[in-house]
Amino acid sequence: MSNSNQDTAKRDYDEVVDIIAKDPKFHAIVKRKQRYSLTLLALTLGLYLIIILASSFARDLVATPIGANMVTTWGIPAGFFLIVWTVGLIALYVNRTNKEFDTLNKELLEEVTHEKFK
């Protein structure tokens, strides 16, 4: 690709980026994605905080054996649940991002490039 073609492609790319950055649909998508991400973050951090506080202030609860004559305490399943919870939220986030937000971004990009290059 010659330098003039590269310059033209870069200019077109920059124009598309500018158009998308000014589009209200793009800002709506970003806002929805941020709200979704922050909700999942709050759920995860809240659960971590509950388990940390329980291990600090309710040691009897966390250190209680699951059953009679058992060594395993309730802290072990709580820790496993936390790991499963986190992996589940990550899967939920990736699934929704790939299906919803990426589709919206692709539609916006096609709309902008179609208008610019028609």
N, C-alpha and C positions, 0 to 999 in steps of 0.2 A: 504494500500500500504506500503510495507516495505521500510526501509531507502535506500537500494541499488536501488530499483525501482524508488524512488523519486529522488535520485542523478542522475540516468541515464536520467530520464525525464527532470530534470533541465539542465543537460548538453546538451541534444538534443535541448531543447528550446533555450538555450544560443547560440548554434551553428546556429540555424535557424535565430535568431535575428542578429547575426554577418553577416551571408550570405546576408540577406536582406539589412542590413545597408551598405554593400559594393556594392550592385547591382546598376548599373546605371539606371535601370528602376525605382527603388524606388526613386532615386534622381530626376528623371524627373517628377514623379508623385507629389512629394513634391513641386517642383518648380512650376508646373502648378497650384496646389492648392493654393499656396501662392500668385501667380500672380492674380488668380481669387479673392481670399479673399481681397487682397489689392485694387483691382479695385472697388469692392463693397464698401469697407470701404471709399475709396476716394469719391465715389459718394454720400454716406450718409453724410460724414463729410462736403463735399462741399455744400450740400443742407442746412444742419444745419447752416453752416457759413453764407450762403447767407441770411437766415431768421434772424439770429442774427444781421448781419450787417444792414439789412433793417430795423429792429426794432430800431436800434441805430441811423442810419444816414438818414433814410427816414421815419421818423415817420408819416409824412402826408400820405404817401402811405399805411402804415400798419394800421393807425388809421382812414382811410377813410371808412365811412359806405358803405355797399354793395349796398344799394339802398336808395332812398329818404325816409325819415321818418323811417329809420331802425336803430336799436341800434348796430347790429352786424357789426363789421368791417372786413376788408380783412385779418386781422391777424388771425382771428378764422379759416377760411377755409385753410389758409396757414399752421396753426398748425395741423389741421386734415389731410391735405395732407402729411405733414411730417410723421405723425404716420402711415398712410396707406403706404407711400413709404417705410418706414423702415420695416414694416411687410411684404410687398411684396418682398423686397430684402432678408429678412430672409428666406422666403418660397422658393425663387429662389435658394439661397445658399444650403438649406437643400435638395431640390430636385436634384440639380446637384451633390451634394456630395454623396447622397445615390445611385443615378443611375450610375454615372460615376466613381468617385474616389474610392468608396467602392468596385465597381466591379473590377477596376484595381488592388486595393490592394489584393482582394481575389484571383485574377488570379496569381499575383506575389507570394503570399503565397503558393498556390497550386503547382506552378511551382517549387519553392524552396524545398518544402517538398517532392514533387514527386522525384526530383533529389537526395535528401539526403537519402531518405528511400527506394529507388528502389532495 
